[in-house]
Amino acid sequence: MLSYRHSFHAGNHADVLKHLVLVQLIDYLKQKEKPFWIIDTHAGAGLYALDAGHATKLAEHEGGIGRLWARDDLPPAVAAYVDTVRPLNPKGTLNAYPGSPWIAYKLLRADDRLRLFELHGTDIVTLADNFREAGRQVQVTHGDGLAGLKALLPPPPRRALALIDPSYEVATDYRGVVKTLEESLKRFPTGTYAVWYPLLAKPEARALPEKLKALGAKSWLNTTLTVRRQPPGTYGMPGSGMFVLNPPWTLEATLRETLPWLAQTLAEDTGAGFTLETLAG
């Protein structure tokens, strides 16, 4: 069952960055045999149609996954990401897009676990339906994902990745992310925490990366991808960022090789670009 609710955003440039990083984080965790958990605090509906509903109006995916879909020169990290989308489109036409829960689910091994949280009353029904055949490997919870994350830490296998990507529609979302991570690092300091955030003119959005740097994690990586200029006084999201606390040591090199190509490929004007900064442990 596919959800149309967020289809006009699914697969856009922000999803490309978020899901490319997510795939790299999961692949790194899989290098060791010991099982791990993935905790998705804002799971959404899990699967999205691109050929109906809102997708036919704004078609944001055309500037994201759509620009990568038919290319044969994808860098390895981009190819690994695009490969997570292909099984939903077996005929080759891009009609469906997986949210982060579905991407994570399809990359798990038998002993790994996925914990999904969603607060919205409509999306949680669709999310549960999309994972109705996943069995005990996936647990879907209707509730506040930030509170749910803290309650799960530390996880039984002592290995976990938390993906945190609220809508940031209200200022309290920014404060909630920082507070949750501060408490999570106390409970489980060795976990990997990946935070998606929008590049907006709002003071809360501009201040978030610096607040995350100040949390005291042993190491962190902060990267942004911008696809266009944003003139003062205009609205919209020209780019987004991923802030990873306790990132794998391989992630920086992978992104340095990948982001120049990605920024050029997704560019809408000369304002496109990327940033990448790290603190090594």
C-alpha positions in Angstrom: 0.0 0.0 0.0 1.5 3.4 -1.0 0.8 6.7 0.7 0.2 9.9 -1.2 0.4 12.1 1.9 4.0 13.2 1.5 4.5 12.2 -2.2 5.2 15.7 -3.3 8.4 15.6 -1.1 9.4 12.0 -1.6 12.5 11.5 -3.6 13.5 15.1 -3.7 17.1 16.5 -3.2 16.7 16.3 0.6 15.7 12.6 0.4 18.7 11.9 -1.8 21.1 13.2 0.7 19.4 11.7 3.7 19.0 8.2 2.2 22.4 8.1 0.6 23.9 8.7 4.1 21.5 6.2 5.6 22.6 3.5 3.3 26.3 4.2 4.0 25.6 4.0 7.8 23.8 0.7 7.6 26.4 -0.8 5.3 29.1 0.0 7.8 27.2 -1.6 10.7 26.8 -4.7 8.6 30.6 -5.1 8.3 30.5 -6.8 11.8 28.5 -10.0 12.4 27.0 -8.8 15.7 23.4 -7.6 15.2 22.2 -4.1 15.6 19.1 -2.0 15.9 17.8 0.9 13.7 15.5 3.3 15.4 13.5 5.7 13.1 11.9 8.4 15.2 9.7 10.0 12.5 9.0 7.1 10.2 6.2 8.6 8.1 4.2 6.2 5.9 7.2 4.1 4.7 6.3 3.9 1.0 5.2 6.6 -1.5 3.6 6.7 -4.9 5.2 9.2 -7.3 2.7 8.8 -10.1 -0.5 10.0 -8.4 -1.8 12.6 -5.9 0.5 15.4 -4.9 3.4 14.0 -6.9 1.7 15.0 -10.1 1.5 18.6 -9.0 4.9 19.5 -7.7 6.9 16.5 -8.8 9.8 17.3 -6.5 11.3 13.9 -7.1 12.1 15.0 -10.7 14.9 17.2 -9.2 16.1 14.4 -7.0 16.0 10.7 -7.6 14.6 11.5 -11.1 17.9 13.0 -12.2 19.8 9.9 -11.1 17.4 7.2 -12.2 18.6 6.6 -15.8 22.3 7.5 -15.5 25.0 5.0 -16.0 27.8 7.0 -14.4 26.7 6.9 -10.8 29.5 7.1 -8.1 29.4 3.9 -5.9 27.6 5.6 -3.0 25.0 7.0 -5.3 24.5 3.7 -7.0 24.1 1.9 -3.7 21.4 4.4 -2.8 19.6 4.2 -6.1 19.7 0.4 -5.9 17.4 0.6 -2.9 14.8 2.3 -5.0 14.9 -0.1 -8.0 13.0 -3.1 -6.5 9.9 -0.9 -6.1 10.0 -0.1 -9.8 10.7 -3.5 -11.5 9.5 -2.3 -14.9 12.1 0.5 -15.0 9.8 3.4 -14.8 10.1 5.5 -11.6 6.7 5.3 -10.0 7.3 4.6 -6.4 9.8 5.7 -3.7 10.8 4.1 -0.4 10.9 6.1 2.8 13.8 5.6 5.3 11.9 2.7 7.1 11.6 0.7 3.9 15.2 1.3 2.9 16.4 0.2 6.3 14.2 -2.8 6.4 15.4 -4.1 3.1 19.1 -3.7 4.2 18.7 -5.6 7.5 20.0 -9.1 8.1 17.9 -11.7 9.9 19.1 -10.9 13.4 18.9 -7.1 13.0 15.9 -5.2 14.3 14.0 -2.1 13.2 12.0 0.1 15.5 9.7 2.6 13.9 7.8 5.5 15.5 5.1 7.7 14.0 2.8 10.2 15.7 0.5 11.2 12.9 -2.8 9.3 13.1 -3.1 8.7 9.3 0.5 7.9 8.6 0.7 5.4 11.4 -2.1 3.3 9.9 -0.4 3.2 6.5 3.0 2.5 8.0 1.7 -0.4 10.0 0.0 -1.8 6.9 3.2 -1.5 4.8 5.0 -3.6 7.4 2.2 -6.0 8.2 4.2 -8.9 6.8 7.6 -8.0 8.4 7.1 -10.1 11.5 8.9 -9.5 14.8 11.9 -8.0 13.1 10.0 -4.7 12.8 8.1 -3.0 15.6 5.8 -0.1 14.6 4.7 2.2 17.5 2.1 5.0 17.4 3.8 7.7 19.5 6.4 10.4 20.1 9.6 9.1 18.5 12.0 11.3 20.5 10.6 9.9 23.8 10.5 6.4 22.3 14.2 6.6 21.3 15.3 7.5 24.9 13.2 4.6 26.3 15.0 2.1 24.0 18.5 3.1 25.0 20.8 1.3 25.5 19.5 -1.4 23.1 20.2 -5.0 23.9 22.9 -5.6 21.3 24.7 -2.4 22.3 24.9 -1.5 18.6 22.4 0.9 17.1 21.7 3.7 14.6 19.0 6.3 15.3 17.6 8.3 12.4 16.0 11.6 13.6 14.2 13.7 11.0 11.2 15.6 12.3 9.3 18.0 10.1 10.7 21.1 11.9 7.3 22.8 11.3 7.5 24.3 14.8 10.4 25.7 16.8 10.0 23.1 19.5 11.2 20.4 17.0 14.6 21.9 17.1 14.8 22.1 20.9 13.4 18.6 21.1 16.1 17.1 18.9 18.9 18.7 20.9 17.5 17.7 24.3 16.8 14.2 23.1 20.3 13.7 21.8 21.8 15.2 25.0 20.0 12.6 27.1 20.5 9.8 24.5 24.3 10.3 24.6 24.3 9.9 28.4 22.4 6.6 28.1 24.1 5.2 25.1 27.3 7.3 24.2 28.6 4.8 21.6 25.4 4.9 19.4 25.3 6.5 16.0 22.8 9.3 15.7 21.9 10.7 12.3 20.0 14.0 12.3 18.4 15.4 9.1 17.7 19.2 9.1 16.5 21.7 6.6 18.6 24.7 5.4 16.2 27.6 6.1 16.6 31.2 7.1 14.8 30.5 10.5 17.1 31.2 13.4 16.4 27.8 14.9 17.5 26.1 11.7 20.7 28.1 11.4 21.6 27.4 15.0 20.9 23.7 15.1 24.3 22.4 13.8 26.3 24.4 16.3 24.1 23.1 19.1 24.7 19.6 18.0 28.4 20.2 17.9 28.3 21.3 21.5 26.7 18.1 22.8 30.1 16.6 23.4 30.1 13.5 21.2 33.5 12.0 20.7 33.2 12.5 16.9 30.7 14.1 14.5 30.2 14.8 10.8 28.2 17.6 9.4 27.3 17.8 5.7 25.0 19.9 3.6 23.8 19.8 0.0 22.3 22.9 -1.7 20.8 22.8 -5.1 19.9 26.5 -5.7 20.3 30.0 -4.5 17.8 31.4 -2.0 17.3 35.1 -2.4 16.5 37.0 0.8 12.8 37.2 1.6 11.9 34.2 -0.5 10.5 30.9 0.7 11.4 27.3 0.1 14.2 24.9 1.0 17.2 25.2 -1.2 19.1 22.4 0.6 19.4 20.3 3.7 21.9 18.8 6.0 22.9 15.6 7.8 24.6 15.7 11.1 25.9 12.4 12.3 27.2 11.9 15.9 29.7 9.0 16.2 29.9 8.5 12.4 31.8 5.6 10.9 35.4 6.5 10.0 34.7 5.7 6.3 31.9 8.2 5.8 34.0 11.4 5.4 36.0 10.0 2.5 32.9 8.6 0.8 31.1 11.9 1.0 34.2 13.9 -0.2 34.3 11.7 -3.3 30.5 11.8 -3.9 29.2 15.2 -3.0 30.9 17.2 -5.8 29.3 15.0 -8.4 26.0 15.0 -6.6 25.9 18.8 -6.2 26.6 19.2 -9.9 24.1 16.7 -11.0 21.2 18.0 -8.8 22.1 21.7 -9.4 19.2 24.0 -10.4 21.4 27.1 -10.7 24.9 28.4 -9.8 24.0 28.4 -6.1 24.3 24.7 -5.8 27.1 23.2 -3.7 28.0 21.3 -0.6 29.8 21.5 2.7 31.5 18.9 4.8 33.1 19.2 8.2 34.1 16.7 10.8 35.5 16.2 14.3 37.5 13.0 14.7 37.4 11.1 17.9 
